[in-house]
Amino acid sequence: MTLFSGAVLFAVIWFLTLFVVLPIRLTTQGEAGNVVPGTPESAPSDPQMKRRLKITTGVSLVIWAVVAAIILSDLISVDDLDFIGRATRG
């Protein structure tokens, strides 16, 4: 794995983790009873984005380290995932 592919892998894992972390413990304006005029009731009342981004980065680093270790150790290779046999046909 090159440096660039490692960075791309981290970015993909980071954004996937962000989309999982965003709705956790979310309180909407409708649930809080304080709807700001011009916004929907489903808008977050206190998004706490700095906290969510820190959590996302921490979890992503752990997941990325595990995936990178698996890739670099050749524990799982492309040949293991090639069930049809297209990768080894040359």
N, C-alpha and C positions, 0 to 999 in steps of 0.2 A: 504494500500500500504506500503510495507516495504521499508527500505532505499535502498536496492539493486534494487528493481523494479523501484523505483523513479529514480535512477541513470541510469538504462537501458532505461527508458522512455526518460530521458533527452538526452542521447546519440543518440537515434533514431531520436528525434526531431531535434537535433543539425545537424546531417548529412543531413537530408532532407532539412533543412533550408539552409545549405551550398550549396547544389546542386541547389537551387533556386537563391541564391545570386551570385554565381560565374559568370554567364553570364551577369548580369546587368551592363550596361555602360562599356562593354568590348570593347577595341580598339585593333584590330588585327594588326600584323606587316604589312600585306598587305594594310590595310586601312591607316596606318600611313606612308606607303611608305618607310619603313626602314626594309627590310627583312634581317635577319642575315643569312649568308650562313650556310647551313646544317639544317635549321629549316623550317617548312612549313609556308606559308603565314598566316595560321589561328592561329598561335601561338600568345599569347598576347604580346603587345609591352611593357606595364607596368601593371603587374598583380595586384599590390597593395594588396598583400595577408594579410598583418597585418591589414589593414583597413577592408577588407572583413571578416576576422575572428572576429574582434571586433563587427561588425554589426551582424554577424551570432550569436554570443554569446548573445548579447542583445535581439535580436528578439526571439531566442530560449528560453531564460529565461521567457519572457512574455508568449509565447505559452505554455511552460511547467507549469507555475503557473496556467494558466487557466485550462488546462487539469487535473492537480493534484487536483485543487479545486473541479472540477466536480467529479472526482473519489472519493475523500475523503468525500465529502458531500453526496454521494450516490444519486446524482441527476439522474444519469444514471447508471444502474447496468447491470450485465450480463443477468439477466432475461428480461430486456427491449430490449436487442439486440438479444435474442434467439427467432427467428421467427418460427423455426421448432419444438422447444420444447425438444431439446436434453439435455440441461443443467439441467433441473429439473427432468429427468427420474431416477436418482439414479442408 
